[in-house]
Amino acid sequence: MIGTHQGLAFYTIGQRRGLGIGGPGPYYVVGIDTEKNLLIVGHWKDVYGRELIAEEANFIPFDHLEGDLRVTAQVRYRGEEGEAIVRPVEESRVQVTFRRPIRAITPGQSVVFYQGDLLVGGGIISSFSGSGQAVV
């Protein structure tokens, strides 16, 4: 633990400003744990992730995903896009693995899937791979 926060509602994944903590190099918000009231901070590289789990996945061309699907995936509104593989986990739950790390994958935000210019589906991010360095 390196400090206290002003309330989790005031922070978002990837945020750098307004953390009010010192130490080696700038810190960024890399995770928010609402159950434990923890703000998890790390360095710039910790803001990136290559894998996420999405709930409530919906696919426009078919009823459900039966196997791996190659897509261009985008996280957040106007967020970064990346080549990815979408893999079914359960009925409406999928695992998305990006070819390269993507910045600020945030639980609660949307992830959408494209093939070319065609929107093929999407879901709500429930978790992602990432590693925080410290807890505020």
N, C-alpha and C positions, 0 to 999 in steps of 0.2 A: 504494500500500500504506500502510495507516494503523495496522497493528498485527499481533498474532499471536492465534491462537485456541487453544482448549483441546482441539480435536478435533471434527470435523464432526458426529459422532454426538450431540453435546450441544446442537445447534441445530436450529431448525425455521423455515420461512418465516413471516414475520410477527412473530417473537420480538423483544422490545425489551429485556427485562431480561437482565443478566449478560453483556453484550458487552464491558464493560471498556474502552471507548474514549471519548474526549472529542471535542469539536468543536462546531460550530454546531448546536444543536437535538438532539433525540433521534435515535438511529439504530435501524433495524430490519433484520433479516435479510431480504434480498430475493432471494437466490439462493445455491445451494450447488453448487460444482463439485468433485465427488469425484475426477475424473481429475487435476485440477491441485491438489487439496487447498486450494481457495480458498473462503472465506466472503465473500459479497458483501453489502454493507450499503448502505442508502440511507435516505431520509426516508420519512415515512408514505405519501406519494402513490406512491412506488415499489413499495409492497407490493401495489398493485392492478394487475390485468390484464384485458384484454377478449377475449383469444383464447388457445386452447390446442390442442394436438394430443393425442389419446388413441389408445393402441394397444389391441389385443385387444378392440375394440369388439364388442359383442354386442347384438342387437336381438330382443326377445321376439316381437313380432307378425310378423316376416318374417326370411327367411334373411340378407339383407344390404341395406344402404341403397343405393338407386338414385339418389336425388336429395336436395335439401335437406329437412330436417325441422325444423319449429318445435316447440320444447320449453321446459319449465322445467328448467334444469340446476342441479344441486347439486354443489359440490366439498367434499370432506372430510366426515367423519361429523358430522352436525348443523351443517354449514357453511352459508354463505350461498347462497340460491337466486337465480336470475335468468333472465329470458327470454333465449333463445338460439336460434341456428340451427346445426344439426348438418349438416355437409357431408362426403360421402365423399371420401377422398383416395386410399386404396388398399383392398385387400380387407378388412382388419379395422382400418383406420386412419381416423380422422375428425378434422376441424377443427371446433372449437366456437367460435362468435363470440357473445359476450354483448352484449346491448343496452346495458348500462352496466357499468362496471368492477366486478370482483369481488375481494374481499380474499383474499390468501394462497393463490393457486393453486399447488399444490405437486406437482412431478413425483414419481411413485410412489404418490400418493394416487388414490382413485377419483373419477370423475365419473359421476353417474347422471342419466338423462333421464326426465322425467315429461310426460305430457299429461293435465292435470287431476290426478286421484288415481291414475291408471294408470301404473305403472312400465313404460317401453317399452324401456329399455336402459341401457348404461353402458360404461365402459372405464377404462383406467389412464392417468393423465396422464403424458405423456413429456416435454413441453415447454410453455412458455407465453410470451406476450409480456410483457415487463417490463424495466425499466431500472435496474440497480444504479448506485450513485454511487461506491462505493469498495470496495476489496478488503482483507480482513483475513487 
